Amino acid sequence: MRAALIALALLAPGIAAAQDHSMHDMPMPAPVPTSDPAPQEHSMHGMAMAKEPAANAAPGSGTALLPAAEGAMHGLHLAAGDWMVMAHGSLNFVYTDQGGPRGGDMALVQSMAMLSASRRFGDVGVEFRAMGSLEPAMGRRGYPNLFATGETAYGQPLVDRQHPHDLFMELSARIDLPVAAGVSAFLYGGPVAEPALGPSAFMHRRSARYLALSPIAHHWFDSTHITYGVVTAGVKGRTLQLEASAFKGREPDEARWGIDAPKLDSWSLRATYTPSPNWAVQFSHGRLESPEAGHAGADERRTTASVHYARGGLSAMLAFAAKDRVPGNTLTAFVGEANWDIGRHHSLFGRVENVANDELFPDHADPLHDRRFRVTRFEGGYAYRIQLSDKAQLALGGSLAAYAKPSALNAAYGRAPLSGTLFARLSLGD
């Protein structure tokens, strides 16, 4: 544990003074050839699999896949004998002002560090990954994020706020071996890992690259990206990957500096189809045992589907998810997001998400308690990119968000709340 903390301290660009599930700054590396003029870099598990035929997909978070045309990540690569080590990190200074009576403003710092080591033993590839964040330093309540819900702080449900990441975001290992021409099998997992459920987490996809705040649909799509106890087995070819996971269904607890006890009480299945380097389509389904502390005893059947597209400087995603509580309601969410690098220095980005949420009024005495409301968030922004070196980049930008909601929410949220966010993001390997 002490060694892991020392390694994290050396890699982390800075201490997070505030939080977010916003490590989206970290698009995972793409080691494979693409149809676009992207530099060829080694990836975290691409290093170990260098002898495999070129594929149409690039690695996302966990075992998720993205289009190969997402491009390579320029991490810091070091050779240590037969091992290839890669480091990556980011530091994001953020100020957000969430509008309306239930909003709030906050200055925060997000940080993330990644380290991987990979090598081959004949035809077998082995990779170890570690990823962490100092966002627990911002406190259990995290930062304001209008209409976001999920998890708790000091025993109370978090509403209109985003909780911080844990110190340990991933401690995992992966083994790949060929089983037929162009087909390989893999085994992945660890005490902190991500099961095969949902699209690649938003922190690791370029379509969400400069969106500083977590999606309000995070607990429909990405909430399992930090899971304490995961085992995943799968097979993959050039265009199709099939996988199954056993994992712990309960989300991380409030003690975010430590590691929760791993457990395998839930399961998921996922299929990902990559017909070309520009497209990735995934469908997944899982059964989670009591995922949320605020709904103790309620299991969840979660179904997600997503389509990712990448070409040149454009990355986009369209996704749908349904949370079917057992017992309880079925709540659905839609997300569309895109990032367009329109030149050497300029990027435009945006996200539209529509969520059916029944957790906005947790007080049982409130007449709106447990009522389901469908809310839409529209966010768009601009970033100016400064390439400091071939490995480091500084991005300066901001975004505005507006909301469409039922009139029954006007008394609590105001008629037309607006939110604004500014950021300065320094990254190594982006």
N, C-alpha and C positions, 0 to 999 in steps of 0.2 A: 504493500500500500504506500509506504514512504517513497519507494522508487517511482511509483506512478505519479505521486504528487510532485516530486522533483522534476520529472520529465515534463509534466504539464506546465509547471512554473517557467521552465526554460522556453517552452514553445509559445505559451499564451502571449499575445501581443500586449495585453494589458488586463487590468482588473475591471470586471463589469460592475459599474456602479448602479446599474439597473438592469432590467431583464427583457425577456421576450423569448418566444420560441423562435427567435429569428436568427438562426444560423444559416439561413438560406444563402448567406454570402458564400457558402461553400458548395458550389456545384461540384459534384464528384468527377474525377478525371475520366477522360475518354481516350482509351488507348488504341482504338481501332481506326483503320482507314475510313475516311468519310468522302462523300461526294463533293464536299466543299473544301476550299483551300485552308484547312486547319492544320496547325503544326502537329507532328507526330510525337506525342509524349508518352512516357510510361505511366500507367495508372496503378492504383493501389493493388487490385488483383489482376490488372493487365500485365504487370511485371511478371507474375508467376505463370501467366498463361501465354507468354509471348510466342510459343510455337504453334498455337492454335490457328486455324484458318481465319481470315478476316471476317468479322461479323457485322451485322447491321446495327448493333446496339452498343451503347456505352454504359458503364456502371453508374447507378445512382446511389441512393442511400441503402444500407443493408444489402440485400440481393436484388433490389429493384433495378430496372433497366430504363434507359433514356435513348432517344435517337442518337446514332453515332455522330450525326452532324451537329450535336451540341458543342463539339470541339473539345480539344484537350485542355487539361488544367496544368499550368506551368508551376508545379510545386518545386520545392528544393529537393534535388535528388542526390543521394550520397551512396557510394558503393562501399560495402563492408564485407570484404571477402566475396563469397558467393551470394550474399544478400544485397538487395537493393532497398534502401530506406528512403522514404519520402515524407517531407514535412510540409504542412500547409496551415495558415492561420489568418485571422482577421480581427480587426478592431473597429468598432462602429460607434461613433459619437452621435447620439440622437436626441432631438428635442421634439416632443409631440404635445399638441394642445387639442384634446378631444372635446368637442363642443357640447352645448346643451347643459341642462341642470345636473345630469348624472355623469358628465365628462370631467376632465381634469387635465392638468398639464404636468410635465415631468421631463427633466433632463436625465438621460441614462447612457450607459456605456455597455455595449454588447461585445463579448469576446469569445473566440473559439480557437482551439488548436487541434490539429490532427497529426497523427504519426502512424506510418505503416511500414512493415518490413515483409518482403516477399522473396522467394527463390524457388527453384525447381530441384526436384530429386528425380532425375530421369524424366519420365512422362508425367510425374505428379507435381502439381503446383501447390505451394503452401503460402499462406498470407496471414499476418497478424495485424490487427488494427487497434488503435487507441484514439479516442476523441474526447475532449473535455471542454468545459466552460467555467469561467469564474462568475457567471451570472447569479449564483446563490448569494453573492455579496450584496445584491440590490435589495434583499429582503424577501420574505415569503409572499408578499402581496404583488410583487412584480410591478408592472406599469399600467397606466390607463389605456384601454382599448375598447371603445364604445361597442356594445352588443356582443362582446366576447364573453363566454362562460366556460366553466369547466375547472375541476379540481377545487381544492380548499386552501385557506390560509388561517391558521389559528383556530381550526375547527369550523370555520364559517365558509360557505360557498363563495367562490370568486365570481363576481358579476361585473361586467364592464371593465374588466382587468385581465391581463395576460400574466400567467405565472412564469417564474424563471425556469431555465433549463437546470438540470442537475449538473454537479461537478463532473461526474462520469457519464458521458453520453454514449460511449461505445467502448467495450473491451471484448473483442471477438477474435475468432480464428476461422479460416476457410481452407478447405482442401478441394482441389479439382483434379480429376483424372479422366483420360479418354476412355470411352466405352465402345465407340464405333467410328467410322469415318465421318468427320465433321460433327460428332456428338460427344459431349462430355457430361459427367455427373459431378455433383458437388455436395459438400456437407459444410454448413455454416452455423455458427452460434457462439454463445458465450454467456457470462454472467450479466453483461449489459449489451444488448443487440437489438435488432429490428426484425420482427417476423414478416412473412410474405403476406402483407395485407395493405391494400391501397397503393396509390402511385408513389413514386419517389418523394420523400419528405420535402416540403417547400424550401427548406434551407439548402437543398442540394440540386435544385433545378433552376436553370437560367431564366426561365419565364418569370421567376419571382426574385431575380437577382438583386434589385434595388428597392424592393418593397420592404421597408424597415420593420414594419409591425407584422405580427402573426395574423394569418387569416382568421376571421371570426368563425369559419367552418373548420378550424383546426381539429376539433374533436370528432368530426365526421370522417376526416381523411388521414391525418398524420399523427394522431396522438400516441400511436404505438411505436414511434420512431425511437423512443427510449423505453426499453422493456427489460425488466430484471429477470432474465431467464428465457433463452430462445434456443431452439434447435430447428434448423431448416435443412431439408434434403430436396434436391432437384436435379433435373436434366435440362441441357440446353443445346440447341443447334444454331444454325445461322439465322433462322427467322423465328424460332419458337422456344420459349422457356416455360417449363412446368415445375411447380414447387409446392411443398407442403410444410407447415410449421406447427410445432408445439411450443407454447409460451405461457407466460404469466399474464392473465387478463387484467389484473388490477394495475391502474396507473401509478406512477411513482408517488411516494408519500411526501409530506411537507419537509422532512429532514433531507434537504437536497445536497448536503455535503457528503453524505455517505452512500452506501450501496444497500438496497433493499434485499431481503432474502429471496433468491430465485425460486421459481416454482413453475411447473408445467401443468396447467389446469385448463388451457384453452387451445384452440386449433384454428388454422386457416389454410386456404388453398388459393393459388394465384396462377394465372396463365398470362403470358406476355407475348405479343406477336409484333415482330419488327420486319415488315415486308420490304423495307428499303432503309438506307441510312437516314432518311428524313422523317420517318414515322415510327412511333411506338404506341401500341394499344394494349392496355391491361384490363383484366377483369379479376376480381378477387372476392372471396366470401369467407367469413370467420364467425366463430362463436366464442365470445369473451365472457369469462366468469367474473361477475360483479366488478366491472371496470372502474366505476366512479364511486368514491367514498360518499358522495351526496345521495347516491341511490343504492345504499347497501342492500344486498340481497337480490338486486335486479341484474340479471345477465343481459347480454346484448348479442343480437345477430346483426353483423355489419356487412353490407355489400357495397362495393365500389366499382366504378368503371371510369377509365380515363383515356384520352387520346392526346399524345404529345406530337408536336411538329417542330422541326428545326431546319433552317436553311440559311446559309450566310450569317448575317447578324440578327436574324429573327428566331426567337424561341417562343412557343405558345403551348398552352394546355387548356383542354376543356374536360371537366370531370363531374361525375354525379356520385352521390353516396346516400345510403339509407341506414339509419340506426333503428333497429327494431328491438325495443326493450322487452324483456321476458321476465315478468309481465309488464305491460305498459304500452305506450304509444309508439308508432313508427314516425320518425322525424327524418326529413330529407334535406339535402343541400346540393347546390350547384355552384361550381367555380369555373370562371374563365379568366385567364391571365396571359400576358404577353410582355416580352421585352424586345425592343428593336434598337440595335446599335446602328444608327443611321450615318455614322461617319467615324473618323478616328477618335473623336472626343465626345460625341453627343449620343445620348440614349433616351428613348421615350419608353415608358412602361405603364402598365395599368392592370387592374384586377376588378372584376365584377363577381360578387357572390350573393347567393340567395339562400337563406337558411330558415327553416321552421324550428323555433326554439321555445321550449316551455319552462326555461330556468331563469328568466329575467326577473322574477319576483319570488325569491326563496322564502320570504316571510309567510308562514301559514296563515297569518291574520290578514294579509293583503287580499283584497277581493280579486286581484289578477293572478294570485298564486296558482301555479300549474296550468295556466291558460297558454295555449300555443299561439305564437305570433310569427308571421312570416315577414322577415326583414331583408332588404336588399342593400348592399353597400357598393358604391361606385367610387373607385379610387384611380387617380391618374397622376403621373409625375414625370420629372425630367432629371437626368444626371449628367454632369460634365466629368469626363474621365481624363485623368492625367497619368500617363504611363511613366512611372518613376524608374523602372528598369524592366528587363525581360521577365522578371519574377514578381515585381511589386507594382501595385496600382493604387491611386487615390481617386475616389469618386465623391463629388460634391453635388448635392441635389435636394429635392423635396417633393412632396406630393400633397394633394388635397383629396378629401373624401366627403361624399354626401350620401344620404340615406333615404330610402323609401320605406315607409312603415305604416301600419294601421293607425287611424286617428285615435284609437283607444290608448296609444302610447304617448300622445302629445303632452299630457300632464307630467309625465315622468321625464321625457326626453326633449321636450320642446317641439315646436312645429317643424323646424327645418334645421337640425344641428349640422354644423360643418366641422371637420377636423383637419388639422394641418400638421405635417411632419417635415422636419429638416434633418439632414444627416451629412456626416463626413466619414467615409468608409475607407479604411486603409487595409489592403489585403496582400498577403504573400501567396502567390500561386493562384491567379484568377484569370 
